[in-house]
């Protein structure tokens, strides 16, 4: 079994599993990665695809995903200025794992007490 036990603050801060999972398993991160499955999207398209996300929260999560290497942000100076987001290789590698979890969650929704 993979060791996920952390008993001290130092162990928690140095645990690679906890570090990576904390960056990609939030609701918004998962939905953003899934939204980019079919290719590049502009900011407004991403916002419409996710739906119930504020502009501020979307911006924060996009910056985080870009900083961590899951997507790229490309700016077309225009006019008008257009910003496009695309999954990187690591984002593409993560996608099927998140899709599998999402499919499982949809299929088991009725079996899980919420």
MARBA-754928 format. One record per residue (C-alpha): residue number from 1; residue in three letters; x, y, z. Coordinates in pm, whole numbers, plus 50000, padded with zeros to 5 digits. Example, Ala and Ser with C-alpha at 12.3 -4.5 7.8 and 13.67 -1.06 7.14 Angstrom:
<pts>
i / aa / X / Y / Z
1 / ALA / 51230 / 49550 / 50780
2 / SER / 51367 / 49894 / 50714
</pts>
This chain:
<pts>
i / aa / X / Y / Z
1 / UNK / 50000 / 50000 / 50000
2 / UNK / 50114 / 50352 / 49924
3 / UNK / 50221 / 50527 / 50242
4 / UNK / 49989 / 50824 / 50295
5 / UNK / 50029 / 50851 / 50671
6 / UNK / 50169 / 51178 / 50800
7 / UNK / 50184 / 51237 / 51172
8 / UNK / 50395 / 51549 / 51198
9 / UNK / 50379 / 51888 / 51029
10 / UNK / 50710 / 51814 / 50857
11 / UNK / 50577 / 51483 / 50718
12 / UNK / 50260 / 51655 / 50598
13 / UNK / 50455 / 51930 / 50423
14 / UNK / 50697 / 51688 / 50257
15 / UNK / 50446 / 51421 / 50149
16 / UNK / 50449 / 51416 / 49767
17 / UNK / 50106 / 51251 / 49746
18 / UNK / 49944 / 51520 / 49962
19 / UNK / 50124 / 51797 / 49775
20 / UNK / 50010 / 51684 / 49431
21 / UNK / 49657 / 51583 / 49529
22 / UNK / 49597 / 51916 / 49699
23 / UNK / 49670 / 52089 / 49368
24 / UNK / 49445 / 51883 / 49140
25 / UNK / 49154 / 51741 / 49337
26 / UNK / 48961 / 52053 / 49421
27 / UNK / 48620 / 52077 / 49257
28 / UNK / 48718 / 52365 / 49030
29 / UNK / 49052 / 52220 / 48919
30 / UNK / 48887 / 51894 / 48818
31 / UNK / 48610 / 52072 / 48627
32 / UNK / 48855 / 52300 / 48448
33 / UNK / 49076 / 52010 / 48337
34 / UNK / 48768 / 51818 / 48220
35 / UNK / 48641 / 52125 / 48032
36 / UNK / 48968 / 52137 / 47836
37 / UNK / 48937 / 51774 / 47726
38 / UNK / 48835 / 51862 / 47370
39 / UNK / 49103 / 52126 / 47324
40 / UNK / 49184 / 52490 / 47371
41 / UNK / 48924 / 52724 / 47518
42 / UNK / 48911 / 53097 / 47577
43 / UNK / 48842 / 53232 / 47926
44 / UNK / 48476 / 53307 / 47853
45 / UNK / 48422 / 52964 / 47699
46 / UNK / 48572 / 52802 / 48008
47 / UNK / 48349 / 53010 / 48234
48 / UNK / 48038 / 52912 / 48036
49 / UNK / 48142 / 52545 / 48027
50 / UNK / 48195 / 52524 / 48403
51 / UNK / 47890 / 52740 / 48466
52 / UNK / 47866 / 52815 / 48836
53 / UNK / 48214 / 52962 / 48887
54 / UNK / 48289 / 53327 / 48948
55 / UNK / 48541 / 53510 / 48732
56 / UNK / 48771 / 53557 / 49034
57 / UNK / 48765 / 53189 / 49130
58 / UNK / 48820 / 53080 / 48770
59 / UNK / 49115 / 53317 / 48737
60 / UNK / 49273 / 53192 / 49062
61 / UNK / 49234 / 52828 / 48962
62 / UNK / 49366 / 52886 / 48609
63 / UNK / 49673 / 53060 / 48751
64 / UNK / 49732 / 52773 / 48991
65 / UNK / 49692 / 52507 / 48720
66 / UNK / 49927 / 52704 / 48492
67 / UNK / 50185 / 52753 / 48768
68 / UNK / 50178 / 52380 / 48846
69 / UNK / 50220 / 52286 / 48479
70 / UNK / 49879 / 52138 / 48395
71 / UNK / 49782 / 52397 / 48136
72 / UNK / 49926 / 52678 / 47929
73 / UNK / 49794 / 53029 / 47886
74 / UNK / 49848 / 53189 / 47546
75 / UNK / 49766 / 53553 / 47480
76 / UNK / 49678 / 53671 / 47129
77 / UNK / 49731 / 54048 / 47144
78 / UNK / 49447 / 54107 / 46900
79 / UNK / 49272 / 54333 / 46870
80 / UNK / 49073 / 54219 / 47050
81 / UNK / 49298 / 54052 / 47305
82 / UNK / 49219 / 53682 / 47334
83 / UNK / 49348 / 53447 / 47605
84 / UNK / 49348 / 53074 / 47532
85 / UNK / 49401 / 52784 / 47773
86 / UNK / 49529 / 52442 / 47668
87 / UNK / 49623 / 52130 / 47863
88 / UNK / 49994 / 52048 / 47871
89 / UNK / 50127 / 51693 / 47841
90 / UNK / 50097 / 51650 / 48217
91 / UNK / 49741 / 51785 / 48205
92 / UNK / 49659 / 51540 / 47925
93 / UNK / 49807 / 51259 / 48137
94 / UNK / 49590 / 51363 / 48432
95 / UNK / 49271 / 51387 / 48225
96 / UNK / 49184 / 51015 / 48195
97 / UNK / 49238 / 50968 / 48568
98 / UNK / 48999 / 51251 / 48649
99 / UNK / 48751 / 51125 / 48389
100 / UNK / 48753 / 50781 / 48549
101 / UNK / 48687 / 50933 / 48891
102 / UNK / 48411 / 51151 / 48747
103 / UNK / 48243 / 50856 / 48575
104 / UNK / 48266 / 50654 / 48896
105 / UNK / 48119 / 50946 / 49096
106 / UNK / 47828 / 50984 / 48855
107 / UNK / 47755 / 50611 / 48866
108 / UNK / 47778 / 50586 / 49245
109 / UNK / 47605 / 50913 / 49332
110 / UNK / 47289 / 50738 / 49445
111 / UNK / 47484 / 50497 / 49667
112 / UNK / 47671 / 50763 / 49859
113 / UNK / 47513 / 50951 / 50149
114 / UNK / 47559 / 51320 / 50081
</pts>
